[in-house]
Amino acid sequence: MDNEVPHILVIDDDVRLRDLLVQFLSENGFRVSAASDAADARTRMAGLVFDLLVLDLMMPGESGLEFAADLRRTNAVPILMLTAMGEAENRIEGLEKGADDYLTKPFEPRELLLRINNILKRVPVTDDLPEEIQLGDVLYNTVRSELSREGEPIRLTEVEAALLGALAGRPGAVLSRDDLCEMTGGTVGSGGGGRAIDVQVTRLRRKIENNPKLPIYLLTVRGKGYVLRPD
């Protein structure tokens, strides 16, 4: 099978739903593997690289939330989380743990397909993305989402980390405020739209730039958005 075809890992303890998802996604052109729980998923991920995870929130043993939070410490693979709980607080918790999108059961298969394709469109091509990006005397580790200056860690809030990760995933590309809201799963723009993006960019510049008022790395492109230009 063509290795350029995105490879999806479906993680769900519901055998019937898992099999249906594997069949549906395979029929729609994806390579698909399946795992019954978090432990099974870890075993499969140890030997294969996946382009996206479809992850059930409620599973016996380690929950989808716990698995996503642990995975995010070392792995940036996109996660589409599935759950029978549709309350806003559940969705927010899933996004906070690292999910890129959220779909409530029962769902329309075509919506699942649309959401998967939308996530894959905005994911950086990891093969072309360096592990480290230099911004003057500041170093950003794209794998661990860590920022440091001359070896000393610089603390990033969750919102700042999401924003920097989105910008670093497309170095040199101009990203609109809407792009950044979408690429961070709404984490940055939630509740404040474009203005919230502007505020977080200002805060991020204080941690990256030697002179935040005259930035040379995180730049504003008037009328279009923002761009990260590493050394």
Secondary structure, DSSP 4 states (H G I P E B T S, - for coil): --TTS-EEEEE-S-HHHHHHHHHHHHHTT-EEEEESSHHHHHHHHHH---SEEEEES--SSS-HHHHHHHHTTT----EEEEES---HHHHHHHHHTT-SEEEESS--HHHHHHHHHHHHHHS--GGGS-SEEEETTEEEETTTTEEEETTEEE---HHHHHHHHHHHTSTT--B-HHHHHHHTTTTTTTTTHHHHHHHHHHHHHHHH-SSTTS-SSEEEETTTEEEE---
